[in-house]
Amino acid sequence: MPSAVRLIRSPALADAAEYAYAATAPAGARLIFLAGSCPLDANGSTVGVGDYAAQAAQCIANMRTALAEAGAEITDVLSTRVLVASSKQADLVAAWGTVRDAFGTHDVPSTLLGVTVLGYDDQLVEVEAVAAVVEP
């Protein structure tokens, strides 16, 4: 099923080749608000301890599962917020690269933030998302 999400770019803004500046969904779309996806395995253990990219990959895997349970997929995501427990830009870039690659050409608007600490032991990355689907 084609995505209801339309990505918006503006020639009046700097070219953000890695993401669109805005996204819309049509009237009547069902919005899905995902809690922050964490780098936890099915047993609740933090994966990829010390590895920003590995934790970002687990966050995306968990996000895909939550989306599927809600009747959506990654191309239905309207926006993301990527939280990285670091003050080093290289760590943020490592997590962001994994998230960006997971979305491929569906380069949704996203905010990348360095934060002091996240909720689980050894957690370095968390990914929040909002999605939209049109019911058949």
C-alpha positions as CSV (number, residue, x, y, z in Angstrom):
1,M,0.0,0.0,0.0
2,P,1.5,3.4,-0.9
3,S,2.3,5.7,2.0
4,A,0.0,8.5,3.0
5,V,3.0,10.6,4.0
6,R,4.2,13.4,1.7
7,L,7.6,14.8,2.4
8,I,8.1,18.5,2.0
9,R,11.3,20.3,0.8
10,S,11.8,24.0,0.3
11,P,14.2,25.7,-2.1
12,A,14.1,28.6,0.3
13,L,16.0,26.5,2.9
14,A,19.4,25.1,2.9
15,D,19.6,21.7,1.2
16,A,19.2,19.1,3.9
17,A,20.1,16.1,1.7
18,E,19.6,13.6,4.6
19,Y,16.0,14.5,5.5
20,A,13.0,16.5,4.4
21,Y,12.1,19.6,6.4
22,A,8.5,18.7,6.9
23,A,5.9,16.0,6.2
24,T,2.2,15.9,5.8
25,A,-0.6,13.3,6.0
26,P,-4.0,13.6,4.4
27,A,-7.1,14.5,6.4
28,G,-8.6,11.4,7.9
29,A,-5.2,9.7,8.3
30,R,-4.8,7.7,11.6
31,L,-1.8,9.0,13.5
32,I,0.4,6.6,15.4
33,F,2.6,8.0,18.2
34,L,5.4,5.7,19.1
35,A,7.1,5.8,22.4
36,G,10.9,6.1,22.3
37,S,12.3,2.9,20.8
38,C,15.1,1.6,23.0
39,P,18.0,-0.7,22.2
40,L,16.6,-3.6,24.1
41,D,16.3,-7.3,23.0
42,A,13.2,-9.4,23.6
43,N,14.5,-10.2,27.1
44,G,14.9,-6.6,28.1
45,S,18.7,-6.5,27.9
46,T,20.5,-3.6,26.4
47,V,22.2,-4.6,23.2
48,G,25.3,-3.1,21.6
49,V,26.8,-1.8,24.9
50,G,29.2,1.0,24.0
51,D,28.2,0.9,20.3
52,Y,26.1,3.9,19.0
53,A,25.4,2.4,15.6
54,A,24.4,-1.1,17.0
55,Q,22.1,0.5,19.5
56,A,20.5,2.7,16.8
57,A,20.0,-0.5,14.7
58,Q,18.2,-2.2,17.5
59,C,16.0,0.9,18.1
60,I,15.0,0.8,14.4
61,A,14.3,-3.0,14.6
62,N,12.1,-2.4,17.7
63,M,10.4,0.6,16.0
64,R,9.6,-1.6,12.9
65,T,8.0,-4.2,15.2
66,A,5.9,-1.5,17.0
67,L,4.8,0.0,13.6
68,A,3.8,-3.4,12.3
69,E,1.7,-4.0,15.5
70,A,0.0,-0.7,14.8
71,G,-0.7,-1.6,11.1
72,A,2.1,0.6,9.7
73,E,5.6,0.3,8.3
74,I,8.7,2.6,8.1
75,T,7.4,4.4,5.0
76,D,4.4,5.6,7.1
77,V,6.6,7.5,9.5
78,L,6.0,11.3,9.5
79,S,8.9,12.4,11.7
80,T,11.6,11.1,14.2
81,R,13.5,12.4,17.1
82,V,16.9,10.6,17.7
83,L,18.3,11.0,21.2
84,V,21.9,10.1,21.8
85,A,23.6,10.1,25.2
86,S,26.7,12.0,24.3
87,S,28.2,15.4,23.9
88,K,30.4,14.3,21.1
89,Q,29.2,15.1,17.6
90,A,30.9,11.9,16.2
91,D,28.7,9.8,18.5
92,L,25.6,11.6,17.3
93,V,26.7,11.1,13.7
94,A,27.3,7.4,14.2
95,A,23.7,6.9,15.5
96,W,22.2,9.2,12.9
97,G,23.9,7.3,10.0
98,T,22.3,4.1,11.0
99,V,18.9,5.7,11.4
100,R,19.2,7.6,8.1
101,D,20.2,4.4,6.3
102,A,17.2,2.5,7.7
103,F,14.8,5.0,6.2
104,G,16.5,4.9,2.8
105,T,14.7,7.2,0.3
106,H,11.9,7.9,2.9
107,D,14.0,10.6,4.5
108,V,11.5,11.9,7.0
109,P,12.0,15.1,9.0
110,S,14.1,14.3,12.0
111,T,15.7,16.0,15.0
112,L,19.0,14.7,16.4
113,L,19.8,15.5,20.0
114,G,22.7,14.9,22.3
115,V,21.4,14.3,25.8
116,T,22.9,13.6,29.2
117,V,21.4,10.3,30.0
118,L,18.8,7.8,28.9
119,G,16.5,5.5,30.9
120,Y,18.1,2.1,30.8
121,D,21.5,0.9,32.0
122,D,24.1,1.2,29.2
123,Q,21.6,2.9,26.9
124,L,23.1,5.3,24.4
125,V,20.3,5.8,21.8
126,E,16.6,6.2,21.6
127,V,14.4,6.9,18.6
128,E,10.9,8.4,18.8
129,A,8.5,8.5,15.8
130,V,5.1,9.6,14.6
131,A,3.5,7.7,11.7
132,A,0.3,8.1,9.7
133,V,-1.8,5.6,7.8
134,V,-5.0,5.8,5.8
135,E,-7.4,3.0,6.5
136,P,-8.5,1.0,3.4
